[in-house]
């Protein structure tokens, strides 16, 4: 796979990878992994409420159902 990026971005990625002592591919993989981790943290888990033994139906709440 290949992507097109500007020479400036390519140089910045290469410099950051050299600074960290890793390959550009490993740097990008780390960025992606960090992003995935943040995405999963940002979505709070909704609470589950167990309010009874059975589900409610419209007929349980309204008188317009026969």
N, C-alpha and C positions, 0 to 999 in steps of 0.2 A: 504494500500500500504506500502511496505517496501523497503528500499534501503540499500545496504551494503556500509559502510564507515569505514575507519580505526578508531581505538580507539583514535588516536591522534586528528583527525578531530572531532570526537564525543565530546572529552573533550574540544576542543577549542570552538565548538558551544555552549556547555552547559555553559562554563565559560562566554562567551559573552552574552548569554541569562540571566544569573544570574546578570551580571554587569548592564544590562539594566532593569532588574526586570520584564522580560517577559518569556513566555515559548519558548522552542526551536522551536516549530511549528510556533509561532508568529514571531520569528526572521527570520525563513526561508521564511515565507510569505512576510515579509517586504523586504527581499533581492530580491525576485521574482518581487514584485511590483515595486521596484526601477529599476530593470533591464528592465522591460517592458516600464516604463516611459522614460528611457534613449534611448531605441530603437526607440520609437516614435519621440523623439526629434531629433535624429540623421538623420532622413530622411526628408530633406527639401521638401516642397511642390513645385512642378513645376509650373511655371506661365502658365496661359491660355491666349493665344493671339487670339483675335477675329479679323481676317484679312479681313473679307468680309461677304457677305450674303450667299455664297455657298462654297462648298468644291472644291478644285482644282482637276482636272483629268489629267491623262497623256496627253490626247489630247490637253489640254490647254497649256502644256509646250513644247511638242515635235511635230515635223512635220511627224514623222514616223508612226503615227497612222492614219488609214483611216477613 
